[in-house]
Amino acid sequence: MSHIAIIGTVGVPACYGGFETLVENLLDEKDKEHNITVYCSSKSYNKQTSKYKNARLHFIPLKANGVQSMPYDIWSLLHAIYTGADQVLILGVSGCICLPFIRLFSKVKIVTNIDGLEWRRGKWSKFAKNFLKYSEGLAVKYSDTIIADNQAIANYVTDEYGVIPEVIAYGGDHAVTSALSIVDNDYAMALCRIEPENNVEMILESFSQTSKNLKFIGNWDNSDFGKKMKAKYQTFKNIEMLSPVYDLTTLFEIRQKCSFYVHGHSAGGTNPSLVEMMHFNKTILAFDCNYNKASTENSAHYFSNVDDLVALINQSDTVDNAENMLKIAQRRYTWKIVKQQYLNLLN
């Protein structure tokens, strides 16, 4: 039985992150065929247990995100190799800066999910972008297998580095926590981190020009941008700006009862919030970019600016792609499928 180490997440049990949810669903307490260690940040868990879902947990005393993400990942990787891991699944590229050194003394199999071209995100400084781009190149060069979560990212990797990645997305069926009913309580829904690249202002401005109700879930109070958006748009009677909802059952009820979903992400590959919503048999309006088109197989309705989105909102009674979204989700975005794709690479 080979020893698999999973590196690069905050840890499990999962708390809302895409990679964390991935690991949560890769694990199975009935699984006796895989010897798995998951590396976790002790800074994020008050209660630290040694096992979870038949996987061993090893805690590193650093934060998994921000400036500590690089030493966190490197520490995890070195510990995994030192303790005899045969295969390592690395989620994200910040720690891949050390892979040339690792290759000098270890033949461990390295499988890396490079995430959503993190270096392109507007929130990073020029230095951080250059570092992440450099780490991405090292990840592609020194990993045995590269995973892209979206065909558009896979195409980029092939064009940029001449490597053909495995394309494995995310599951979204965990978001459907009970039997689904077709309910419409006459509001649209949006959910994301409140960052400019998710076209938050475009969505808010569009709804401010219509009478359609919007429930917009996000971390409004965590940044100057979020506070600015909240101050500007919370006065509109049809716009409800909700704090993050972490309970899946509560989120299920909000999703199940919406008229349609608006997805503004412009970066990041296959977004978990999108593939989760595709399981709800609801119409999806998505920002027009290659990532979202790849995820929805060009079958959603797309907008590029406020005028586009206002028109779609006003036509929402006649715009319908719900059935196509559900069919795609059931064919591509279930955890049973995704888990098997990962285990096939790691066996």
Contacts in CASP RR format, 6 or more apart in sequence:
PFRMAT RR
TARGET T0000
AUTHOR 0000-0000-0000
METHOD contacts of the structure
MODEL  1
MSHIAIIGTVGVPACYGGFETLVENLLDEKDKEHNITVYCSSKSYNKQTS
KYKNARLHFIPLKANGVQSMPYDIWSLLHAIYTGADQVLILGVSGCICLP
FIRLFSKVKIVTNIDGLEWRRGKWSKFAKNFLKYSEGLAVKYSDTIIADN
QAIANYVTDEYGVIPEVIAYGGDHAVTSALSIVDNDYAMALCRIEPENNV
EMILESFSQTSKNLKFIGNWDNSDFGKKMKAKYQTFKNIEMLSPVYDLTT
LFEIRQKCSFYVHGHSAGGTNPSLVEMMHFNKTILAFDCNYNKASTENSA
HYFSNVDDLVALINQSDTVDNAENMLKIAQRRYTWKIVKQQYLNLLN
1 33 0 8 1.000
1 34 0 8 1.000
1 35 0 8 1.000
2 34 0 8 1.000
2 35 0 8 1.000
2 86 0 8 1.000
2 87 0 8 1.000
2 346 0 8 1.000
2 347 0 8 1.000
3 35 0 8 1.000
3 36 0 8 1.000
3 37 0 8 1.000
3 83 0 8 1.000
3 84 0 8 1.000
3 85 0 8 1.000
3 86 0 8 1.000
3 87 0 8 1.000
4 34 0 8 1.000
4 35 0 8 1.000
4 36 0 8 1.000
4 37 0 8 1.000
4 85 0 8 1.000
4 86 0 8 1.000
4 87 0 8 1.000
4 88 0 8 1.000
4 89 0 8 1.000
4 346 0 8 1.000
5 36 0 8 1.000
5 37 0 8 1.000
5 38 0 8 1.000
5 39 0 8 1.000
5 76 0 8 1.000
5 77 0 8 1.000
5 80 0 8 1.000
5 85 0 8 1.000
5 87 0 8 1.000
5 88 0 8 1.000
5 89 0 8 1.000
6 23 0 8 1.000
6 26 0 8 1.000
6 36 0 8 1.000
6 37 0 8 1.000
6 38 0 8 1.000
6 39 0 8 1.000
6 55 0 8 1.000
6 88 0 8 1.000
6 89 0 8 1.000
6 91 0 8 1.000
7 39 0 8 1.000
7 73 0 8 1.000
7 76 0 8 1.000
7 77 0 8 1.000
7 80 0 8 1.000
7 88 0 8 1.000
7 89 0 8 1.000
7 90 0 8 1.000
7 91 0 8 1.000
8 19 0 8 1.000
8 39 0 8 1.000
8 64 0 8 1.000
8 69 0 8 1.000
8 72 0 8 1.000
8 73 0 8 1.000
8 76 0 8 1.000
8 90 0 8 1.000
8 91 0 8 1.000
8 92 0 8 1.000
8 95 0 8 1.000
9 19 0 8 1.000
9 20 0 8 1.000
9 22 0 8 1.000
9 23 0 8 1.000
9 38 0 8 1.000
9 39 0 8 1.000
9 40 0 8 1.000
9 64 0 8 1.000
9 91 0 8 1.000
10 17 0 8 1.000
10 20 0 8 1.000
10 40 0 8 1.000
10 41 0 8 1.000
10 44 0 8 1.000
10 64 0 8 1.000
10 65 0 8 1.000
11 20 0 8 1.000
11 23 0 8 1.000
11 38 0 8 1.000
11 39 0 8 1.000
11 40 0 8 1.000
11 41 0 8 1.000
11 44 0 8 1.000
11 45 0 8 1.000
11 57 0 8 1.000
11 64 0 8 1.000
12 20 0 8 1.000
12 23 0 8 1.000
12 24 0 8 1.000
12 27 0 8 1.000
12 38 0 8 1.000
12 40 0 8 1.000
12 52 0 8 1.000
12 53 0 8 1.000
12 55 0 8 1.000
12 57 0 8 1.000
13 24 0 8 1.000
13 52 0 8 1.000
14 20 0 8 1.000
14 21 0 8 1.000
14 23 0 8 1.000
14 24 0 8 1.000
15 44 0 8 1.000
15 246 0 8 1.000
16 244 0 8 1.000
16 246 0 8 1.000
17 272 0 8 1.000
18 170 0 8 1.000
18 272 0 8 1.000
19 91 0 8 1.000
19 92 0 8 1.000
19 113 0 8 1.000
19 115 0 8 1.000
21 170 0 8 1.000
21 174 0 8 1.000
21 272 0 8 1.000
22 91 0 8 1.000
22 170 0 8 1.000
22 338 0 8 1.000
23 38 0 8 1.000
23 91 0 8 1.000
24 53 0 8 1.000
25 171 0 8 1.000
25 174 0 8 1.000
25 335 0 8 1.000
25 338 0 8 1.000
25 339 0 8 1.000
26 36 0 8 1.000
26 339 0 8 1.000
26 342 0 8 1.000
26 343 0 8 1.000
27 36 0 8 1.000
27 38 0 8 1.000
27 52 0 8 1.000
27 53 0 8 1.000
27 54 0 8 1.000
27 55 0 8 1.000
28 53 0 8 1.000
28 54 0 8 1.000
28 339 0 8 1.000
29 53 0 8 1.000
29 54 0 8 1.000
30 54 0 8 1.000
31 53 0 8 1.000
31 54 0 8 1.000
32 54 0 8 1.000
34 343 0 8 1.000
34 346 0 8 1.000
36 54 0 8 1.000
36 55 0 8 1.000
36 56 0 8 1.000
37 55 0 8 1.000
37 56 0 8 1.000
37 57 0 8 1.000
37 58 0 8 1.000
37 80 0 8 1.000
37 83 0 8 1.000
37 85 0 8 1.000
38 52 0 8 1.000
38 55 0 8 1.000
38 56 0 8 1.000
38 57 0 8 1.000
38 58 0 8 1.000
39 57 0 8 1.000
39 58 0 8 1.000
39 59 0 8 1.000
39 60 0 8 1.000
39 76 0 8 1.000
39 79 0 8 1.000
39 80 0 8 1.000
40 48 0 8 1.000
40 57 0 8 1.000
40 58 0 8 1.000
40 59 0 8 1.000
40 60 0 8 1.000
40 64 0 8 1.000
41 59 0 8 1.000
41 60 0 8 1.000
41 62 0 8 1.000
41 63 0 8 1.000
41 64 0 8 1.000
41 72 0 8 1.000
42 48 0 8 1.000
42 59 0 8 1.000
42 60 0 8 1.000
42 61 0 8 1.000
43 61 0 8 1.000
43 62 0 8 1.000
43 63 0 8 1.000
43 64 0 8 1.000
44 63 0 8 1.000
44 64 0 8 1.000
45 59 0 8 1.000
48 57 0 8 1.000
48 59 0 8 1.000
49 57 0 8 1.000
50 56 0 8 1.000
50 57 0 8 1.000
51 57 0 8 1.000
58 76 0 8 1.000
58 79 0 8 1.000
60 72 0 8 1.000
60 75 0 8 1.000
60 76 0 8 1.000
60 79 0 8 1.000
62 68 0 8 1.000
62 71 0 8 1.000
62 72 0 8 1.000
62 75 0 8 1.000
63 69 0 8 1.000
63 72 0 8 1.000
64 72 0 8 1.000
69 94 0 8 1.000
69 95 0 8 1.000
70 94 0 8 1.000
70 95 0 8 1.000
70 97 0 8 1.000
73 90 0 8 1.000
73 92 0 8 1.000
73 94 0 8 1.000
73 95 0 8 1.000
73 96 0 8 1.000
74 95 0 8 1.000
74 97 0 8 1.000
74 98 0 8 1.000
77 88 0 8 1.000
77 90 0 8 1.000
77 95 0 8 1.000
77 98 0 8 1.000
77 102 0 8 1.000
78 98 0 8 1.000
78 102 0 8 1.000
80 88 0 8 1.000
80 108 0 8 1.000
81 88 0 8 1.000
81 102 0 8 1.000
81 106 0 8 1.000
81 108 0 8 1.000
85 108 0 8 1.000
86 108 0 8 1.000
86 109 0 8 1.000
87 108 0 8 1.000
87 109 0 8 1.000
87 110 0 8 1.000
87 111 0 8 1.000
87 346 0 8 1.000
88 108 0 8 1.000
88 109 0 8 1.000
88 110 0 8 1.000
88 111 0 8 1.000
89 111 0 8 1.000
89 112 0 8 1.000
89 113 0 8 1.000
89 342 0 8 1.000
89 346 0 8 1.000
90 96 0 8 1.000
90 110 0 8 1.000
90 111 0 8 1.000
90 112 0 8 1.000
90 113 0 8 1.000
90 139 0 8 1.000
90 143 0 8 1.000
91 112 0 8 1.000
91 113 0 8 1.000
91 115 0 8 1.000
92 112 0 8 1.000
92 113 0 8 1.000
92 114 0 8 1.000
92 115 0 8 1.000
92 118 0 8 1.000
92 139 0 8 1.000
93 112 0 8 1.000
93 114 0 8 1.000
93 115 0 8 1.000
93 118 0 8 1.000
93 132 0 8 1.000
93 135 0 8 1.000
93 136 0 8 1.000
93 137 0 8 1.000
93 138 0 8 1.000
93 139 0 8 1.000
94 118 0 8 1.000
94 131 0 8 1.000
94 132 0 8 1.000
94 135 0 8 1.000
95 135 0 8 1.000
96 112 0 8 1.000
96 135 0 8 1.000
96 136 0 8 1.000
96 137 0 8 1.000
96 138 0 8 1.000
96 139 0 8 1.000
96 142 0 8 1.000
96 143 0 8 1.000
97 131 0 8 1.000
97 134 0 8 1.000
97 135 0 8 1.000
97 138 0 8 1.000
99 110 0 8 1.000
99 138 0 8 1.000
99 139 0 8 1.000
99 141 0 8 1.000
99 142 0 8 1.000
99 143 0 8 1.000
100 138 0 8 1.000
100 142 0 8 1.000
102 108 0 8 1.000
102 110 0 8 1.000
102 142 0 8 1.000
103 142 0 8 1.000
109 144 0 8 1.000
109 346 0 8 1.000
110 142 0 8 1.000
110 143 0 8 1.000
110 144 0 8 1.000
110 145 0 8 1.000
111 143 0 8 1.000
111 144 0 8 1.000
111 145 0 8 1.000
111 146 0 8 1.000
111 147 0 8 1.000
111 345 0 8 1.000
111 346 0 8 1.000
112 139 0 8 1.000
112 140 0 8 1.000
112 143 0 8 1.000
112 145 0 8 1.000
112 146 0 8 1.000
112 147 0 8 1.000
113 146 0 8 1.000
113 147 0 8 1.000
113 148 0 8 1.000
113 149 0 8 1.000
113 168 0 8 1.000
114 136 0 8 1.000
114 139 0 8 1.000
114 140 0 8 1.000
114 146 0 8 1.000
114 147 0 8 1.000
114 148 0 8 1.000
114 153 0 8 1.000
114 157 0 8 1.000
114 165 0 8 1.000
115 149 0 8 1.000
115 268 0 8 1.000
116 149 0 8 1.000
116 150 0 8 1.000
116 153 0 8 1.000
116 267 0 8 1.000
116 268 0 8 1.000
116 269 0 8 1.000
117 136 0 8 1.000
117 153 0 8 1.000
117 156 0 8 1.000
117 267 0 8 1.000
117 268 0 8 1.000
117 269 0 8 1.000
118 124 0 8 1.000
118 132 0 8 1.000
118 136 0 8 1.000
118 268 0 8 1.000
119 128 0 8 1.000
119 129 0 8 1.000
119 130 0 8 1.000
119 131 0 8 1.000
119 132 0 8 1.000
119 133 0 8 1.000
119 136 0 8 1.000
120 129 0 8 1.000
120 267 0 8 1.000
121 129 0 8 1.000
121 195 0 8 1.000
121 197 0 8 1.000
121 267 0 8 1.000
121 268 0 8 1.000
122 129 0 8 1.000
122 196 0 8 1.000
122 197 0 8 1.000
123 195 0 8 1.000
123 197 0 8 1.000
124 132 0 8 1.000
137 161 0 8 1.000
139 146 0 8 1.000
140 146 0 8 1.000
140 157 0 8 1.000
140 161 0 8 1.000
140 163 0 8 1.000
141 161 0 8 1.000
145 165 0 8 1.000
145 166 0 8 1.000
145 345 0 8 1.000
146 157 0 8 1.000
146 163 0 8 1.000
146 165 0 8 1.000
146 166 0 8 1.000
147 165 0 8 1.000
147 166 0 8 1.000
147 167 0 8 1.000
147 168 0 8 1.000
147 345 0 8 1.000
148 154 0 8 1.000
148 156 0 8 1.000
148 157 0 8 1.000
148 165 0 8 1.000
148 166 0 8 1.000
148 167 0 8 1.000
148 168 0 8 1.000
149 167 0 8 1.000
149 168 0 8 1.000
149 169 0 8 1.000
149 170 0 8 1.000
149 269 0 8 1.000
149 270 0 8 1.000
150 167 0 8 1.000
150 169 0 8 1.000
150 268 0 8 1.000
150 269 0 8 1.000
150 270 0 8 1.000
150 291 0 8 1.000
150 294 0 8 1.000
150 295 0 8 1.000
151 167 0 8 1.000
151 294 0 8 1.000
152 269 0 8 1.000
152 290 0 8 1.000
152 291 0 8 1.000
152 293 0 8 1.000
152 294 0 8 1.000
153 165 0 8 1.000
153 268 0 8 1.000
153 269 0 8 1.000
153 291 0 8 1.000
154 164 0 8 1.000
154 165 0 8 1.000
154 167 0 8 1.000
157 163 0 8 1.000
157 164 0 8 1.000
157 165 0 8 1.000
158 164 0 8 1.000
158 165 0 8 1.000
166 341 0 8 1.000
166 345 0 8 1.000
168 338 0 8 1.000
168 341 0 8 1.000
168 342 0 8 1.000
169 270 0 8 1.000
169 275 0 8 1.000
169 295 0 8 1.000
169 332 0 8 1.000
169 333 0 8 1.000
169 338 0 8 1.000
170 270 0 8 1.000
170 272 0 8 1.000
170 275 0 8 1.000
170 333 0 8 1.000
170 338 0 8 1.000
171 272 0 8 1.000
171 275 0 8 1.000
171 276 0 8 1.000
171 333 0 8 1.000
171 334 0 8 1.000
171 335 0 8 1.000
171 337 0 8 1.000
171 338 0 8 1.000
172 272 0 8 1.000
172 275 0 8 1.000
172 276 0 8 1.000
172 278 0 8 1.000
172 279 0 8 1.000
172 329 0 8 1.000
172 333 0 8 1.000
172 334 0 8 1.000
172 335 0 8 1.000
173 279 0 8 1.000
173 329 0 8 1.000
173 330 0 8 1.000
173 333 0 8 1.000
173 334 0 8 1.000
173 335 0 8 1.000
174 248 0 8 1.000
174 276 0 8 1.000
174 335 0 8 1.000
175 248 0 8 1.000
175 251 0 8 1.000
175 252 0 8 1.000
175 255 0 8 1.000
175 276 0 8 1.000
175 277 0 8 1.000
175 279 0 8 1.000
175 280 0 8 1.000
176 252 0 8 1.000
176 279 0 8 1.000
176 280 0 8 1.000
177 248 0 8 1.000
177 249 0 8 1.000
177 252 0 8 1.000
178 249 0 8 1.000
178 252 0 8 1.000
180 256 0 8 1.000
180 280 0 8 1.000
180 281 0 8 1.000
181 256 0 8 1.000
182 281 0 8 1.000
183 256 0 8 1.000
183 257 0 8 1.000
184 257 0 8 1.000
184 258 0 8 1.000
184 259 0 8 1.000
185 257 0 8 1.000
185 258 0 8 1.000
185 259 0 8 1.000
186 213 0 8 1.000
186 259 0 8 1.000
187 212 0 8 1.000
187 213 0 8 1.000
187 214 0 8 1.000
187 215 0 8 1.000
187 240 0 8 1.000
187 257 0 8 1.000
187 258 0 8 1.000
187 259 0 8 1.000
188 207 0 8 1.000
188 212 0 8 1.000
188 213 0 8 1.000
188 214 0 8 1.000
188 215 0 8 1.000
188 258 0 8 1.000
188 259 0 8 1.000
188 260 0 8 1.000
188 261 0 8 1.000
188 262 0 8 1.000
188 313 0 8 1.000
188 316 0 8 1.000
189 214 0 8 1.000
189 215 0 8 1.000
189 216 0 8 1.000
189 217 0 8 1.000
189 254 0 8 1.000
189 255 0 8 1.000
189 258 0 8 1.000
189 260 0 8 1.000
189 261 0 8 1.000
189 262 0 8 1.000
190 203 0 8 1.000
190 214 0 8 1.000
190 215 0 8 1.000
190 216 0 8 1.000
190 217 0 8 1.000
190 261 0 8 1.000
190 262 0 8 1.000
190 263 0 8 1.000
190 264 0 8 1.000
191 216 0 8 1.000
191 217 0 8 1.000
191 218 0 8 1.000
191 251 0 8 1.000
191 273 0 8 1.000
191 277 0 8 1.000
192 198 0 8 1.000
192 200 0 8 1.000
192 218 0 8 1.000
192 263 0 8 1.000
192 264 0 8 1.000
192 265 0 8 1.000
192 273 0 8 1.000
193 218 0 8 1.000
193 219 0 8 1.000
194 200 0 8 1.000
194 218 0 8 1.000
194 219 0 8 1.000
194 220 0 8 1.000
194 222 0 8 1.000
194 223 0 8 1.000
194 225 0 8 1.000
194 226 0 8 1.000
194 229 0 8 1.000
195 223 0 8 1.000
195 225 0 8 1.000
196 225 0 8 1.000
197 265 0 8 1.000
197 266 0 8 1.000
197 267 0 8 1.000
198 264 0 8 1.000
198 265 0 8 1.000
198 266 0 8 1.000
199 264 0 8 1.000
199 265 0 8 1.000
199 266 0 8 1.000
199 287 0 8 1.000
200 216 0 8 1.000
200 225 0 8 1.000
200 226 0 8 1.000
200 229 0 8 1.000
200 264 0 8 1.000
201 229 0 8 1.000
202 264 0 8 1.000
202 287 0 8 1.000
202 303 0 8 1.000
202 305 0 8 1.000
202 306 0 8 1.000
202 309 0 8 1.000
203 214 0 8 1.000
203 216 0 8 1.000
203 262 0 8 1.000
203 264 0 8 1.000
203 309 0 8 1.000
204 214 0 8 1.000
204 216 0 8 1.000
204 229 0 8 1.000
204 232 0 8 1.000
204 233 0 8 1.000
204 239 0 8 1.000
205 233 0 8 1.000
205 306 0 8 1.000
206 303 0 8 1.000
206 306 0 8 1.000
206 309 0 8 1.000
206 310 0 8 1.000
206 313 0 8 1.000
207 214 0 8 1.000
207 236 0 8 1.000
207 238 0 8 1.000
207 239 0 8 1.000
207 313 0 8 1.000
208 233 0 8 1.000
208 236 0 8 1.000
208 238 0 8 1.000
208 239 0 8 1.000
209 306 0 8 1.000
209 310 0 8 1.000
210 238 0 8 1.000
210 310 0 8 1.000
210 313 0 8 1.000
210 314 0 8 1.000
211 238 0 8 1.000
212 238 0 8 1.000
212 259 0 8 1.000
212 313 0 8 1.000
212 314 0 8 1.000
212 316 0 8 1.000
213 238 0 8 1.000
213 239 0 8 1.000
213 240 0 8 1.000
214 238 0 8 1.000
214 239 0 8 1.000
214 240 0 8 1.000
214 262 0 8 1.000
215 240 0 8 1.000
215 242 0 8 1.000
215 254 0 8 1.000
215 258 0 8 1.000
216 239 0 8 1.000
216 240 0 8 1.000
216 241 0 8 1.000
216 242 0 8 1.000
217 242 0 8 1.000
217 243 0 8 1.000
217 244 0 8 1.000
217 245 0 8 1.000
217 251 0 8 1.000
217 254 0 8 1.000
218 241 0 8 1.000
218 242 0 8 1.000
218 243 0 8 1.000
218 244 0 8 1.000
219 226 0 8 1.000
219 243 0 8 1.000
219 244 0 8 1.000
220 226 0 8 1.000
220 227 0 8 1.000
220 229 0 8 1.000
220 230 0 8 1.000
220 241 0 8 1.000
220 243 0 8 1.000
221 227 0 8 1.000
221 230 0 8 1.000
221 243 0 8 1.000
229 241 0 8 1.000
230 241 0 8 1.000
233 239 0 8 1.000
233 241 0 8 1.000
234 241 0 8 1.000
245 251 0 8 1.000
245 254 0 8 1.000
255 261 0 8 1.000
255 276 0 8 1.000
255 277 0 8 1.000
255 280 0 8 1.000
255 282 0 8 1.000
256 280 0 8 1.000
258 282 0 8 1.000
259 282 0 8 1.000
259 283 0 8 1.000
259 316 0 8 1.000
260 282 0 8 1.000
260 283 0 8 1.000
260 284 0 8 1.000
260 285 0 8 1.000
260 316 0 8 1.000
260 319 0 8 1.000
261 277 0 8 1.000
261 280 0 8 1.000
261 282 0 8 1.000
261 283 0 8 1.000
261 284 0 8 1.000
261 285 0 8 1.000
262 284 0 8 1.000
262 285 0 8 1.000
262 286 0 8 1.000
262 309 0 8 1.000
263 271 0 8 1.000
263 273 0 8 1.000
263 274 0 8 1.000
263 277 0 8 1.000
263 284 0 8 1.000
263 285 0 8 1.000
263 286 0 8 1.000
263 287 0 8 1.000
263 292 0 8 1.000
263 300 0 8 1.000
264 286 0 8 1.000
264 287 0 8 1.000
264 292 0 8 1.000
265 271 0 8 1.000
265 273 0 8 1.000
265 274 0 8 1.000
265 287 0 8 1.000
265 289 0 8 1.000
265 291 0 8 1.000
265 292 0 8 1.000
266 287 0 8 1.000
266 289 0 8 1.000
266 291 0 8 1.000
267 289 0 8 1.000
267 291 0 8 1.000
268 291 0 8 1.000
269 291 0 8 1.000
269 294 0 8 1.000
269 295 0 8 1.000
270 291 0 8 1.000
270 294 0 8 1.000
270 295 0 8 1.000
271 291 0 8 1.000
271 292 0 8 1.000
271 295 0 8 1.000
274 284 0 8 1.000
274 286 0 8 1.000
274 292 0 8 1.000
274 295 0 8 1.000
274 296 0 8 1.000
275 295 0 8 1.000
275 329 0 8 1.000
275 332 0 8 1.000
275 333 0 8 1.000
277 284 0 8 1.000
277 325 0 8 1.000
278 284 0 8 1.000
278 296 0 8 1.000
278 325 0 8 1.000
278 326 0 8 1.000
278 328 0 8 1.000
278 329 0 8 1.000
278 333 0 8 1.000
279 326 0 8 1.000
279 329 0 8 1.000
279 330 0 8 1.000
279 333 0 8 1.000
280 326 0 8 1.000
281 322 0 8 1.000
281 323 0 8 1.000
281 325 0 8 1.000
281 326 0 8 1.000
282 322 0 8 1.000
282 325 0 8 1.000
283 301 0 8 1.000
283 316 0 8 1.000
283 319 0 8 1.000
283 320 0 8 1.000
283 321 0 8 1.000
283 322 0 8 1.000
283 325 0 8 1.000
284 296 0 8 1.000
284 300 0 8 1.000
284 301 0 8 1.000
284 321 0 8 1.000
284 322 0 8 1.000
284 325 0 8 1.000
285 300 0 8 1.000
285 301 0 8 1.000
285 302 0 8 1.000
285 303 0 8 1.000
285 309 0 8 1.000
285 312 0 8 1.000
285 313 0 8 1.000
285 319 0 8 1.000
286 292 0 8 1.000
286 293 0 8 1.000
286 296 0 8 1.000
286 300 0 8 1.000
286 301 0 8 1.000
286 302 0 8 1.000
286 303 0 8 1.000
287 302 0 8 1.000
287 303 0 8 1.000
287 304 0 8 1.000
288 302 0 8 1.000
288 303 0 8 1.000
288 304 0 8 1.000
288 308 0 8 1.000
292 300 0 8 1.000
292 302 0 8 1.000
293 300 0 8 1.000
293 302 0 8 1.000
296 325 0 8 1.000
296 328 0 8 1.000
297 324 0 8 1.000
297 328 0 8 1.000
299 321 0 8 1.000
299 324 0 8 1.000
299 325 0 8 1.000
299 328 0 8 1.000
300 321 0 8 1.000
300 325 0 8 1.000
301 312 0 8 1.000
301 319 0 8 1.000
301 321 0 8 1.000
302 308 0 8 1.000
303 309 0 8 1.000
303 312 0 8 1.000
312 319 0 8 1.000
END
